[in-house]
């Protein structure tokens, strides 16, 4: 009798997608905050801010996401060089 693998929990992606999902979420959150601060500082709390910010966020995200995908391997190497590897018991 053959047993089938346990079903994946509903609503979750397989672990192999973590390398894409992490930079995706990070780029969305970071560009959301940084573009809001930058646009607010430039235009002030005006109706122009509300009209301008979504486009500013979209452009910054279009640059940030592929940049994160490109530099993440380099960042991992820098972190590995700077941070001690935990010892296994």
Jmol script that loads the backbone (N, CA, C; Angstrom):
load data "model"
ATOM      1  N   UNK A   1       0.838  -1.172   0.000  1.00  0.00           N
ATOM      2  CA  UNK A   1       0.000   0.000   0.000  1.00  0.00           C
ATOM      3  C   UNK A   1       0.888   1.243   0.000  1.00  0.00           C
ATOM      4  N   UNK A   2       0.607   2.160  -0.884  1.00  0.00           N
ATOM      5  CA  UNK A   2       1.393   3.370  -1.027  1.00  0.00           C
ATOM      6  C   UNK A   2       0.709   4.510  -0.285  1.00  0.00           C
ATOM      7  N   UNK A   3       1.506   5.260   0.448  1.00  0.00           N
ATOM      8  CA  UNK A   3       0.937   6.426   1.135  1.00  0.00           C
ATOM      9  C   UNK A   3       1.213   7.660   0.308  1.00  0.00           C
ATOM     10  N   UNK A   4       0.235   8.514   0.232  1.00  0.00           N
ATOM     11  CA  UNK A   4       0.418   9.761  -0.517  1.00  0.00           C
ATOM     12  C   UNK A   4       0.998  10.815   0.416  1.00  0.00           C
ATOM     13  N   UNK A   5       1.726  11.786  -0.145  1.00  0.00           N
ATOM     14  CA  UNK A   5       2.301  12.832   0.699  1.00  0.00           C
ATOM     15  C   UNK A   5       1.201  13.652   1.374  1.00  0.00           C
ATOM     16  N   UNK A   6       1.548  14.188   2.521  1.00  0.00           N
ATOM     17  CA  UNK A   6       0.577  15.003   3.258  1.00  0.00           C
ATOM     18  C   UNK A   6       0.206  16.225   2.427  1.00  0.00           C
ATOM     19  N   UNK A   7      -1.064  16.593   2.422  1.00  0.00           N
ATOM     20  CA  UNK A   7      -1.459  17.768   1.635  1.00  0.00           C
ATOM     21  C   UNK A   7      -0.850  19.046   2.197  1.00  0.00           C
ATOM     22  N   UNK A   8      -0.583  19.964   1.294  1.00  0.00           N
ATOM     23  CA  UNK A   8      -0.035  21.269   1.666  1.00  0.00           C
ATOM     24  C   UNK A   8      -1.135  22.085   2.339  1.00  0.00           C
ATOM     25  N   UNK A   9      -0.794  22.845   3.412  1.00  0.00           N
ATOM     26  CA  UNK A   9      -1.817  23.693   4.037  1.00  0.00           C
ATOM     27  C   UNK A   9      -2.401  24.668   3.017  1.00  0.00           C
ATOM     28  N   UNK A  10      -3.675  24.902   3.109  1.00  0.00           N
ATOM     29  CA  UNK A  10      -4.349  25.801   2.172  1.00  0.00           C
ATOM     30  C   UNK A  10      -3.822  27.221   2.328  1.00  0.00           C
ATOM     31  N   UNK A  11      -3.669  27.883   1.206  1.00  0.00           N
ATOM     32  CA  UNK A  11      -3.277  29.283   1.222  1.00  0.00           C
ATOM     33  C   UNK A  11      -1.786  29.533   1.352  1.00  0.00           C
ATOM     34  N   UNK A  12      -0.979  28.493   1.399  1.00  0.00           N
ATOM     35  CA  UNK A  12       0.468  28.688   1.513  1.00  0.00           C
ATOM     36  C   UNK A  12       1.165  28.210   0.252  1.00  0.00           C
ATOM     37  N   UNK A  13       2.196  28.954  -0.105  1.00  0.00           N
ATOM     38  CA  UNK A  13       3.024  28.565  -1.237  1.00  0.00           C
ATOM     39  C   UNK A  13       4.050  27.535  -0.776  1.00  0.00           C
ATOM     40  N   UNK A  14       4.538  26.726  -1.681  1.00  0.00           N
ATOM     41  CA  UNK A  14       5.625  25.806  -1.321  1.00  0.00           C
ATOM     42  C   UNK A  14       6.875  26.596  -0.916  1.00  0.00           C
ATOM     43  N   UNK A  15       7.712  25.983  -0.104  1.00  0.00           N
ATOM     44  CA  UNK A  15       8.916  26.632   0.433  1.00  0.00           C
ATOM     45  C   UNK A  15       9.848  27.130  -0.665  1.00  0.00           C
ATOM     46  N   UNK A  16       9.827  26.499  -1.834  1.00  0.00           N
ATOM     47  CA  UNK A  16      10.748  26.907  -2.910  1.00  0.00           C
ATOM     48  C   UNK A  16      10.487  28.336  -3.396  1.00  0.00           C
ATOM     49  N   UNK A  17       9.326  28.896  -3.094  1.00  0.00           N
ATOM     50  CA  UNK A  17       9.005  30.257  -3.508  1.00  0.00           C
ATOM     51  C   UNK A  17       9.509  31.325  -2.532  1.00  0.00           C
ATOM     52  N   UNK A  18      10.076  30.928  -1.425  1.00  0.00           N
ATOM     53  CA  UNK A  18      10.542  31.888  -0.415  1.00  0.00           C
ATOM     54  C   UNK A  18      11.574  32.864  -0.983  1.00  0.00           C
ATOM     55  N   UNK A  19      12.406  32.410  -1.903  1.00  0.00           N
ATOM     56  CA  UNK A  19      13.450  33.272  -2.475  1.00  0.00           C
ATOM     57  C   UNK A  19      12.864  34.410  -3.310  1.00  0.00           C
ATOM     58  N   UNK A  20      11.629  34.277  -3.755  1.00  0.00           N
ATOM     59  CA  UNK A  20      10.954  35.345  -4.508  1.00  0.00           C
ATOM     60  C   UNK A  20      10.002  36.130  -3.604  1.00  0.00           C
ATOM     61  N   UNK A  21       9.308  35.428  -2.723  1.00  0.00           N
ATOM     62  CA  UNK A  21       8.300  36.084  -1.878  1.00  0.00           C
ATOM     63  C   UNK A  21       8.946  37.043  -0.885  1.00  0.00           C
ATOM     64  N   UNK A  22      10.077  36.668  -0.297  1.00  0.00           N
ATOM     65  CA  UNK A  22      10.733  37.548   0.683  1.00  0.00           C
ATOM     66  C   UNK A  22      11.140  38.877   0.058  1.00  0.00           C
ATOM     67  N   UNK A  23      11.861  38.913  -1.061  1.00  0.00           N
ATOM     68  CA  UNK A  23      12.182  40.211  -1.656  1.00  0.00           C
ATOM     69  C   UNK A  23      10.944  40.958  -2.158  1.00  0.00           C
ATOM     70  N   UNK A  24       9.930  40.225  -2.581  1.00  0.00           N
ATOM     71  CA  UNK A  24       8.692  40.866  -3.020  1.00  0.00           C
ATOM     72  C   UNK A  24       8.051  41.637  -1.868  1.00  0.00           C
ATOM     73  N   UNK A  25       7.868  40.966  -0.729  1.00  0.00           N
ATOM     74  CA  UNK A  25       7.242  41.613   0.433  1.00  0.00           C
ATOM     75  C   UNK A  25       8.130  42.737   0.954  1.00  0.00           C
ATOM     76  N   UNK A  26       9.426  42.487   1.041  1.00  0.00           N
ATOM     77  CA  UNK A  26      10.358  43.514   1.515  1.00  0.00           C
ATOM     78  C   UNK A  26      10.333  44.739   0.619  1.00  0.00           C
ATOM     79  N   UNK A  27      10.333  44.549  -0.691  1.00  0.00           N
ATOM     80  CA  UNK A  27      10.331  45.696  -1.604  1.00  0.00           C
ATOM     81  C   UNK A  27       9.020  46.463  -1.535  1.00  0.00           C
ATOM     82  N   UNK A  28       7.903  45.764  -1.397  1.00  0.00           N
ATOM     83  CA  UNK A  28       6.610  46.452  -1.271  1.00  0.00           C
ATOM     84  C   UNK A  28       6.588  47.320  -0.017  1.00  0.00           C
ATOM     85  N   UNK A  29       6.965  46.740   1.121  1.00  0.00           N
ATOM     86  CA  UNK A  29       6.911  47.490   2.384  1.00  0.00           C
ATOM     87  C   UNK A  29       7.896  48.647   2.414  1.00  0.00           C
ATOM     88  N   UNK A  30       9.126  48.403   1.982  1.00  0.00           N
ATOM     89  CA  UNK A  30      10.138  49.458   2.034  1.00  0.00           C
ATOM     90  C   UNK A  30       9.806  50.606   1.079  1.00  0.00           C
ATOM     91  N   UNK A  31       9.411  50.307  -0.138  1.00  0.00           N
ATOM     92  CA  UNK A  31       9.097  51.378  -1.078  1.00  0.00           C
ATOM     93  C   UNK A  31       7.831  52.117  -0.667  1.00  0.00           C
ATOM     94  N   UNK A  32       6.895  51.418  -0.049  1.00  0.00           N
ATOM     95  CA  UNK A  32       5.676  52.045   0.467  1.00  0.00           C
ATOM     96  C   UNK A  32       6.032  53.144   1.463  1.00  0.00           C
ATOM     97  N   UNK A  33       6.883  52.814   2.428  1.00  0.00           N
ATOM     98  CA  UNK A  33       7.270  53.768   3.478  1.00  0.00           C
ATOM     99  C   UNK A  33       8.170  54.868   2.923  1.00  0.00           C
ATOM    100  N   UNK A  34       9.203  54.491   2.197  1.00  0.00           N
ATOM    101  CA  UNK A  34      10.178  55.477   1.718  1.00  0.00           C
ATOM    102  C   UNK A  34       9.542  56.443   0.719  1.00  0.00           C
ATOM    103  N   UNK A  35       8.729  55.942  -0.196  1.00  0.00           N
ATOM    104  CA  UNK A  35       8.088  56.847  -1.161  1.00  0.00           C
ATOM    105  C   UNK A  35       7.073  57.753  -0.475  1.00  0.00           C
ATOM    106  N   UNK A  36       6.395  57.240   0.554  1.00  0.00           N
ATOM    107  CA  UNK A  36       5.450  58.085   1.299  1.00  0.00           C
ATOM    108  C   UNK A  36       6.181  59.223   1.998  1.00  0.00           C
ATOM    109  N   UNK A  37       7.275  58.906   2.661  1.00  0.00           N
ATOM    110  CA  UNK A  37       8.044  59.938   3.374  1.00  0.00           C
ATOM    111  C   UNK A  37       8.612  60.943   2.388  1.00  0.00           C
ATOM    112  N   UNK A  38       9.198  60.465   1.308  1.00  0.00           N
ATOM    113  CA  UNK A  38       9.803  61.353   0.320  1.00  0.00           C
ATOM    114  C   UNK A  38       8.765  62.261  -0.337  1.00  0.00           C
ATOM    115  N   UNK A  39       7.644  61.687  -0.745  1.00  0.00           N
ATOM    116  CA  UNK A  39       6.601  62.481  -1.396  1.00  0.00           C
ATOM    117  C   UNK A  39       5.960  63.454  -0.423  1.00  0.00           C
ATOM    118  N   UNK A  40       5.727  63.008   0.802  1.00  0.00           N
ATOM    119  CA  UNK A  40       5.143  63.887   1.816  1.00  0.00           C
ATOM    120  C   UNK A  40       6.082  65.044   2.133  1.00  0.00           C
ATOM    121  N   UNK A  41       7.348  64.756   2.216  1.00  0.00           N
ATOM    122  CA  UNK A  41       8.332  65.813   2.490  1.00  0.00           C
ATOM    123  C   UNK A  41       8.410  66.805   1.330  1.00  0.00           C
ATOM    124  N   UNK A  42       8.272  66.323   0.135  1.00  0.00           N
ATOM    125  CA  UNK A  42       8.349  67.169  -1.048  1.00  0.00           C
ATOM    126  C   UNK A  42       7.088  68.021  -1.237  1.00  0.00           C
ATOM    127  N   UNK A  43       5.919  67.404  -1.074  1.00  0.00           N
ATOM    128  CA  UNK A  43       4.663  68.092  -1.378  1.00  0.00           C
ATOM    129  C   UNK A  43       3.885  68.556  -0.153  1.00  0.00           C
ATOM    130  N   UNK A  44       4.219  67.996   1.002  1.00  0.00           N
ATOM    131  CA  UNK A  44       3.455  68.311   2.205  1.00  0.00           C
ATOM    132  C   UNK A  44       2.138  67.548   2.218  1.00  0.00           C
ATOM    133  N   UNK A  45       1.417  67.638   3.346  1.00  0.00           N
ATOM    134  CA  UNK A  45       0.137  66.912   3.455  1.00  0.00           C
ATOM    135  C   UNK A  45      -0.975  67.625   2.678  1.00  0.00           C
ATOM    136  N   UNK A  46      -0.927  67.502   1.374  1.00  0.00           N
ATOM    137  CA  UNK A  46      -1.872  68.192   0.498  1.00  0.00           C
ATOM    138  C   UNK A  46      -2.593  67.178  -0.382  1.00  0.00           C
ATOM    139  N   UNK A  47      -3.628  67.619  -1.075  1.00  0.00           N
ATOM    140  CA  UNK A  47      -4.258  66.706  -2.039  1.00  0.00           C
ATOM    141  C   UNK A  47      -3.285  66.246  -3.132  1.00  0.00           C
ATOM    142  N   UNK A  48      -2.298  67.050  -3.432  1.00  0.00           N
ATOM    143  CA  UNK A  48      -1.295  66.655  -4.428  1.00  0.00           C
ATOM    144  C   UNK A  48      -0.513  65.433  -3.951  1.00  0.00           C
ATOM    145  N   UNK A  49      -0.289  65.335  -2.647  1.00  0.00           N
ATOM    146  CA  UNK A  49       0.392  64.159  -2.093  1.00  0.00           C
ATOM    147  C   UNK A  49      -0.407  62.898  -2.395  1.00  0.00           C
ATOM    148  N   UNK A  50      -1.697  62.949  -2.106  1.00  0.00           N
ATOM    149  CA  UNK A  50      -2.563  61.783  -2.315  1.00  0.00           C
ATOM    150  C   UNK A  50      -2.610  61.402  -3.800  1.00  0.00           C
ATOM    151  N   UNK A  51      -2.576  62.400  -4.674  1.00  0.00           N
ATOM    152  CA  UNK A  51      -2.626  62.131  -6.113  1.00  0.00           C
ATOM    153  C   UNK A  51      -1.287  61.629  -6.656  1.00  0.00           C
ATOM    154  N   UNK A  52      -0.186  62.071  -6.066  1.00  0.00           N
ATOM    155  CA  UNK A  52       1.147  61.776  -6.586  1.00  0.00           C
ATOM    156  C   UNK A  52       1.753  60.503  -6.016  1.00  0.00           C
ATOM    157  N   UNK A  53       1.485  60.221  -4.757  1.00  0.00           N
ATOM    158  CA  UNK A  53       2.162  59.130  -4.067  1.00  0.00           C
ATOM    159  C   UNK A  53       1.993  57.760  -4.721  1.00  0.00           C
ATOM    160  N   UNK A  54       0.802  57.342  -5.157  1.00  0.00           N
ATOM    161  CA  UNK A  54       0.709  56.000  -5.754  1.00  0.00           C
ATOM    162  C   UNK A  54       1.640  55.807  -6.963  1.00  0.00           C
ATOM    163  N   UNK A  55       1.767  56.796  -7.798  1.00  0.00           N
ATOM    164  CA  UNK A  55       2.668  56.683  -8.950  1.00  0.00           C
ATOM    165  C   UNK A  55       4.122  56.658  -8.493  1.00  0.00           C
ATOM    166  N   UNK A  56       4.453  57.476  -7.492  1.00  0.00           N
ATOM    167  CA  UNK A  56       5.818  57.478  -6.958  1.00  0.00           C
ATOM    168  C   UNK A  56       6.144  56.114  -6.350  1.00  0.00           C
ATOM    169  N   UNK A  57       5.179  55.530  -5.634  1.00  0.00           N
ATOM    170  CA  UNK A  57       5.396  54.204  -5.053  1.00  0.00           C
ATOM    171  C   UNK A  57       5.583  53.156  -6.146  1.00  0.00           C
ATOM    172  N   UNK A  58       4.739  53.181  -7.176  1.00  0.00           N
ATOM    173  CA  UNK A  58       4.810  52.181  -8.237  1.00  0.00           C
ATOM    174  C   UNK A  58       6.157  52.220  -8.951  1.00  0.00           C
ATOM    175  N   UNK A  59       6.636  53.409  -9.247  1.00  0.00           N
ATOM    176  CA  UNK A  59       7.927  53.537  -9.933  1.00  0.00           C
ATOM    177  C   UNK A  59       9.052  53.037  -9.033  1.00  0.00           C
ATOM    178  N   UNK A  60       9.008  53.419  -7.756  1.00  0.00           N
ATOM    179  CA  UNK A  60      10.070  52.983  -6.852  1.00  0.00           C
ATOM    180  C   UNK A  60      10.040  51.466  -6.663  1.00  0.00           C
ATOM    181  N   UNK A  61       8.845  50.868  -6.634  1.00  0.00           N
ATOM    182  CA  UNK A  61       8.767  49.420  -6.492  1.00  0.00           C
ATOM    183  C   UNK A  61       9.290  48.714  -7.742  1.00  0.00           C
ATOM    184  N   UNK A  62       8.982  49.272  -8.924  1.00  0.00           N
ATOM    185  CA  UNK A  62       9.473  48.664 -10.163  1.00  0.00           C
ATOM    186  C   UNK A  62      10.998  48.639 -10.231  1.00  0.00           C
ATOM    187  N   UNK A  63      11.641  49.577  -9.560  1.00  0.00           N
ATOM    188  CA  UNK A  63      13.098  49.581  -9.497  1.00  0.00           C
ATOM    189  C   UNK A  63      13.587  48.695  -8.355  1.00  0.00           C
ATOM    190  N   UNK A  64      12.931  48.772  -7.208  1.00  0.00           N
ATOM    191  CA  UNK A  64      13.405  48.083  -6.002  1.00  0.00           C
ATOM    192  C   UNK A  64      13.327  46.561  -6.101  1.00  0.00           C
ATOM    193  N   UNK A  65      12.240  46.025  -6.631  1.00  0.00           N
ATOM    194  CA  UNK A  65      12.080  44.566  -6.635  1.00  0.00           C
ATOM    195  C   UNK A  65      13.151  43.858  -7.463  1.00  0.00           C
ATOM    196  N   UNK A  66      13.365  44.252  -8.719  1.00  0.00           N
ATOM    197  CA  UNK A  66      14.442  43.572  -9.456  1.00  0.00           C
ATOM    198  C   UNK A  66      15.823  43.842  -8.856  1.00  0.00           C
ATOM    199  N   UNK A  67      16.004  45.025  -8.278  1.00  0.00           N
ATOM    200  CA  UNK A  67      17.283  45.323  -7.632  1.00  0.00           C
ATOM    201  C   UNK A  67      17.519  44.378  -6.459  1.00  0.00           C
ATOM    202  N   UNK A  68      16.488  44.167  -5.642  1.00  0.00           N
ATOM    203  CA  UNK A  68      16.617  43.229  -4.524  1.00  0.00           C
ATOM    204  C   UNK A  68      16.945  41.822  -5.016  1.00  0.00           C
ATOM    205  N   UNK A  69      16.273  41.385  -6.063  1.00  0.00           N
ATOM    206  CA  UNK A  69      16.564  40.056  -6.601  1.00  0.00           C
ATOM    207  C   UNK A  69      18.016  39.948  -7.057  1.00  0.00           C
ATOM    208  N   UNK A  70      18.537  41.023  -7.625  1.00  0.00           N
ATOM    209  CA  UNK A  70      19.914  41.007  -8.140  1.00  0.00           C
ATOM    210  C   UNK A  70      20.952  41.065  -7.031  1.00  0.00           C
ATOM    211  N   UNK A  71      20.716  41.880  -5.997  1.00  0.00           N
ATOM    212  CA  UNK A  71      21.744  42.086  -4.970  1.00  0.00           C
ATOM    213  C   UNK A  71      21.627  41.146  -3.785  1.00  0.00           C
ATOM    214  N   UNK A  72      20.530  40.436  -3.644  1.00  0.00           N
ATOM    215  CA  UNK A  72      20.357  39.566  -2.488  1.00  0.00           C
ATOM    216  C   UNK A  72      21.458  38.516  -2.344  1.00  0.00           C
ATOM    217  N   UNK A  73      21.918  37.871  -3.416  1.00  0.00           N
ATOM    218  CA  UNK A  73      23.035  36.926  -3.240  1.00  0.00           C
ATOM    219  C   UNK A  73      24.307  37.592  -2.708  1.00  0.00           C
ATOM    220  N   UNK A  74      24.588  38.797  -3.158  1.00  0.00           N
ATOM    221  CA  UNK A  74      25.760  39.525  -2.670  1.00  0.00           C
ATOM    222  C   UNK A  74      25.584  39.881  -1.203  1.00  0.00           C
ATOM    223  N   UNK A  75      24.394  40.322  -0.838  1.00  0.00           N
ATOM    224  CA  UNK A  75      24.109  40.673   0.552  1.00  0.00           C
ATOM    225  C   UNK A  75      24.260  39.451   1.454  1.00  0.00           C
ATOM    226  N   UNK A  76      23.788  38.300   1.003  1.00  0.00           N
ATOM    227  CA  UNK A  76      23.928  37.071   1.800  1.00  0.00           C
ATOM    228  C   UNK A  76      25.398  36.740   2.032  1.00  0.00           C
ATOM    229  N   UNK A  77      26.248  36.936   1.018  1.00  0.00           N
ATOM    230  CA  UNK A  77      27.679  36.675   1.174  1.00  0.00           C
ATOM    231  C   UNK A  77      28.318  37.648   2.150  1.00  0.00           C
ATOM    232  N   UNK A  78      27.940  38.912   2.075  1.00  0.00           N
ATOM    233  CA  UNK A  78      28.472  39.918   3.004  1.00  0.00           C
ATOM    234  C   UNK A  78      28.061  39.578   4.425  1.00  0.00           C
ATOM    235  N   UNK A  79      26.803  39.206   4.611  1.00  0.00           N
ATOM    236  CA  UNK A  79      26.319  38.850   5.950  1.00  0.00           C
ATOM    237  C   UNK A  79      27.037  37.602   6.454  1.00  0.00           C
ATOM    238  N   UNK A  80      27.228  36.613   5.596  1.00  0.00           N
ATOM    239  CA  UNK A  80      27.938  35.401   6.004  1.00  0.00           C
ATOM    240  C   UNK A  80      29.373  35.707   6.403  1.00  0.00           C
ATOM    241  N   UNK A  81      29.987  36.669   5.745  1.00  0.00           N
ATOM    242  CA  UNK A  81      31.354  37.074   6.086  1.00  0.00           C
ATOM    243  C   UNK A  81      31.390  37.808   7.429  1.00  0.00           C
ATOM    244  N   UNK A  82      30.358  38.598   7.721  1.00  0.00           N
ATOM    245  CA  UNK A  82      30.354  39.444   8.905  1.00  0.00           C
ATOM    246  C   UNK A  82      29.772  38.785  10.152  1.00  0.00           C
ATOM    247  N   UNK A  83      28.960  37.742   9.962  1.00  0.00           N
ATOM    248  CA  UNK A  83      28.251  37.130  11.083  1.00  0.00           C
ATOM    249  C   UNK A  83      28.740  35.699  11.286  1.00  0.00           C
ATOM    250  N   UNK A  84      28.982  35.371  12.527  1.00  0.00           N
ATOM    251  CA  UNK A  84      29.451  34.034  12.868  1.00  0.00           C
ATOM    252  C   UNK A  84      28.356  32.996  12.615  1.00  0.00           C
ATOM    253  N   UNK A  85      28.760  31.857  12.066  1.00  0.00           N
ATOM    254  CA  UNK A  85      27.812  30.765  11.828  1.00  0.00           C
ATOM    255  C   UNK A  85      27.527  30.070  13.152  1.00  0.00           C
ATOM    256  N   UNK A  86      26.255  29.785  13.447  1.00  0.00           N
ATOM    257  CA  UNK A  86      25.948  29.111  14.707  1.00  0.00           C
ATOM    258  C   UNK A  86      26.535  27.699  14.726  1.00  0.00           C
ATOM    259  N   UNK A  87      26.966  27.287  15.902  1.00  0.00           N
ATOM    260  CA  UNK A  87      27.524  25.941  16.054  1.00  0.00           C
ATOM    261  C   UNK A  87      26.397  24.938  16.228  1.00  0.00           C
ATOM    262  N   UNK A  88      26.571  23.789  15.598  1.00  0.00           N
ATOM    263  CA  UNK A  88      25.586  22.725  15.793  1.00  0.00           C
ATOM    264  C   UNK A  88      26.032  21.848  16.957  1.00  0.00           C
ATOM    265  N   UNK A  89      25.087  21.404  17.751  1.00  0.00           N
ATOM    266  CA  UNK A  89      25.426  20.577  18.945  1.00  0.00           C
ATOM    267  C   UNK A  89      25.411  19.128  18.629  1.00  0.00           C
TER     268      UNK A  89
END
end "model"
wireframe off; spacefill off
backbone 0.3
color backbone group
